[in-house]
Amino acid sequence: MPQNDGAPRTRRPNVSPRLVAGVLLVALALWFVLINNRSVRIHFWIPWAEAPMWFVLGATFLAGAATTWLLQLRKK
């Protein structure tokens, strides 16, 4: 039987590699978005639009995250 010296037990938090990878990818994407701050011209099939690059990259990242989330809901 293990002895307890009265000190509180320390447990390692249950952090999955998937969570670590996700947080790392979000941090890298956020850094990439923030350093690209020029204005760009975007061609949407017919019309053109001008927007800050950070907005375009952020919207693209959010659209990809939403697509991933929706596809995972479909599998369940």
C-alpha positions in Angstrom: 0.0 0.0 0.0 1.5 3.4 -1.0 2.3 5.8 1.8 0.7 9.2 1.9 2.9 11.8 3.5 0.1 14.4 3.7 1.1 16.3 0.6 -1.6 16.8 -2.0 -1.4 14.6 -5.0 -0.5 16.3 -8.2 -2.2 15.0 -11.3 -1.1 15.7 -14.8 -3.9 17.4 -16.8 -5.4 15.2 -19.4 -4.3 17.1 -22.6 -4.7 15.2 -25.8 -2.2 15.6 -28.7 -5.1 16.6 -30.9 -5.9 19.6 -28.6 -2.3 20.7 -28.5 -2.1 20.5 -32.3 -5.3 22.5 -32.7 -4.2 25.2 -30.3 -0.8 25.4 -32.2 -2.6 25.7 -35.6 -4.9 28.4 -34.3 -2.0 30.3 -32.9 0.0 30.1 -36.1 -3.0 31.1 -38.2 -3.7 34.1 -36.0 0.0 35.2 -36.2 -0.1 34.8 -40.0 -3.3 36.8 -40.2 -2.0 39.6 -38.0 1.3 40.1 -39.9 -0.4 40.4 -43.3 -2.1 43.8 -43.1 -2.0 45.1 -46.6 -5.1 45.8 -48.7 -5.7 43.3 -51.5 -8.0 43.1 -54.5 -10.2 40.0 -54.6 -12.0 38.6 -57.7 -15.4 37.0 -56.9 -16.5 35.3 -60.1 -17.8 38.6 -61.6 -17.3 41.5 -59.2 -14.0 42.7 -57.7 -13.6 43.8 -54.1 -10.9 45.4 -52.1 -10.3 44.4 -48.5 -7.5 44.2 -45.9 -5.5 41.0 -46.2 -6.1 40.2 -42.5 -9.8 40.2 -43.1 -9.5 37.9 -46.1 -7.3 35.5 -44.3 -9.4 35.5 -41.1 -12.6 34.9 -43.1 -10.9 32.0 -45.0 -9.7 30.5 -41.7 -13.2 30.8 -40.2 -14.8 29.3 -43.3 -12.4 26.3 -43.1 -13.1 25.8 -39.4 -16.8 26.0 -40.0 -16.6 23.5 -42.8 -14.6 21.1 -40.7 -17.1 21.4 -37.8 -20.1 20.8 -40.1 -18.4 17.7 -41.7 -17.7 16.3 -38.3 -21.3 16.7 -37.3 -22.3 14.7 -40.3 -20.1 11.8 -39.4 -21.7 11.5 -35.9 
